[in-house]
Amino acid sequence: MVNSYFLAFVPIFVAVDALGMIPIYLGLTSGLSPKQRFHILKNSVLTALFVALAFLFVGKMIFVWLGVTISDFLVAGGAVLFIISIRDLLAVNKSARVPGERMGVVPLAVPLIVGPAVLATSLILLDSVGIGPTVFSIVTNVLLCGVILHFSDRLSALLGAVGSQTLSKISSLLLAAIGVMLMRRGFFEMFGG
């Protein structure tokens, strides 16, 4: 049972990439007061939780309606994860966006905290480890991301720019490996071994 929770936690942790978001978050919220930053972060976490959990339940129904199988989604989701990770691996830095009135929702909550990687991974986990571990993993990782971003000033000073970028690249590499594994599983299921 504990193994299922761990197996669900790790892919979502890698997909969220909270440590890799530290430079983006600091760039987006620079010049804002601590109160404004806290308000934006709170909105981001709540929105990300809502989107991820809603997609977890509605996504499956949409698949049934469209006739998409889990094998199809394994291949498509793995390809998306692989492409996202390669883009992040090859990018010099992740582009920051100009702060706006709804910055807590877009881009922080979606697509930075809960993007295609998290949505694809969560649906696949739902099928492989079940609802309990998947919901636990989503909630835990989104809240953990909120805590990490809340203390991002201290973490950034501790890790430095190079340390933050290195951790982000390692996370992207792990995400690429997970993407390849998902595609392999999907093709294996499609072609029956």
N, C-alpha and C positions, 0 to 999 in steps of 0.2 A: 504493500500500500504506500509506504513512504517512498519507495522507488518510483511509483507512478507520479507522485507530486514532484519529485526531483527531475524526472524526465520531462515533465511539462514545464517546469520552472526555467530550465536552462535555455531552450530555444526561444522562449519569449523574452528572457533577459537579453539574449544576444540581439534579437530583432528590435527591441526598444532602444538599445545602445545609449543608455542614459549618460555614461561617461563621455561618449562622443558628442553628446548634445551640449556639454558644458560650454564650449566656446561659442556656440550658436546662441544659447540662452543669454550668456553674458553680453554678447554683441547686440542682441535684440532689446535687452533691458538696460543697457548702459544709459546713464543719465536719469533714470527713474529713481524715485524714493523707495526705501525699503517697504513702505506700506503699499505702494503701487505694484512693486515686484511681487509681493505676497498675494495681492488680489489677482494679478494676472496668472500666477502659478496655481492658485486655488481653482480658478476657472479652467485652466488647462487640464489639471488632473481630473476634475469632475467631468468635463466634456470627453476626455479620452476614455474614462471608465464607461460612460454611457455609450459611446460609439462602439467600443470593443465588445461590450456585453450584448448590445442590441444586435450587432452583426453576427455574433456567435449563434444567436437563436434564429434570426431571420435569414441568415446566409444559407443555412441548411434547407429551409423551405424554398428559397429561390432556386437552389440546386435541383431539388426534386421537380419543381415547376419547369425548369429549363431542360431537364434530362441530363444534367451533368453528373458524372460519376465521381467517386472519390479518387479513382485512378487518374481521371482527366485533371482534377484539381491538384493532385500531387505533382503531376508534370508541369501544369501551368504555374502553380504556386512555387515550385522549385525553380522554374525558369525566372520568375519575377524576383525571388530572393537572390538568385545568382546574379542577375543583371544589376539589382540595387547594390549588392555587395561589391561587384566589380567597379561600378561607378564611384562608390565611396573609396575603394582602394586606390583608384587611379586619380582621384581628385586631390588637388593640393590642399584645399580646405573646403569645408561645406559652406555654401553661400549663406550669408545672413540676409534677412529681409528687414525692411524698414518697419519700426514699431508702429502699430496702428491701434485704433480703438478696440478692435476685436482680436488683438494679437494672441490672447489666451486661447481662443478657439482655433483660429488659422493664423499662422502656421504651427503654433506650439502643440496644441492637442492633436490636430490632424493637419498635415501628415507626419509631423516630427515624432511625437510620442507614440501615436497609434497610426501607423501607415500601412501600406500594402503588406509589408513583411509581417507585421503583428497579426493582421487580419487573416492572411493566408495560413500562417503557422497555427493560429488558434483554431481554425476550422479543421485543420489536419489533426491537431491534438485531440479535439473533441471526438473524432472518430477512433483514434488509436488508444487514448488513455481514459476517456470518459469525461463527463461533465464536471464532476467535483474537482479533480486535479487541474482541469483547464481553467475553470473560473477562478480557482485559488491562484493559479499562476498569473492570470491577467491582472487580478486585483492587486496581488503582492508586487508585481513588477511595475505597475503604473504608480502605486503609492511609493515604492522605492525610488522610482525616477523622480517623483515630486520631492522626496527628501534630499536626494543627491543634488537636484537643481536648487533647492532652498539653500544648501550649504556650498553652492558652486564657487563662491568667492574664495572660500577657504581651500576647497579641493583644487581649484585652479592654481592657487599660490603654491600648494604642496606639490602638485604634479608638474607644474610649469607647462608652457605651451607645447613643448616637445613630448612630454609625458602624456598629456591629454590626447594629442594627435596619435601617438603610438598605440594607446589603448583603443582608440577608435578604429585604427587600421587592423588591430588584432581581432576586434569584434567583427569587422567586415569580413575578414578571412574566415572566421568561424561560420559566419552567415553564408558565405559562398559554399563551404563544405556541407552545411545543412541543406542548401539548395540542390546541390548535386545528389545528395542522399535521397531527397524527396523525389527528384526526377527518376533516379534509379528504381526506387520502390514503385513509382507509378508505372514505368515501363514494364517492370517485372510483373505487376498485377495485370496489366493490359495484355501482355503476350503469354501469360500463364507459365512463367518460369524459364 
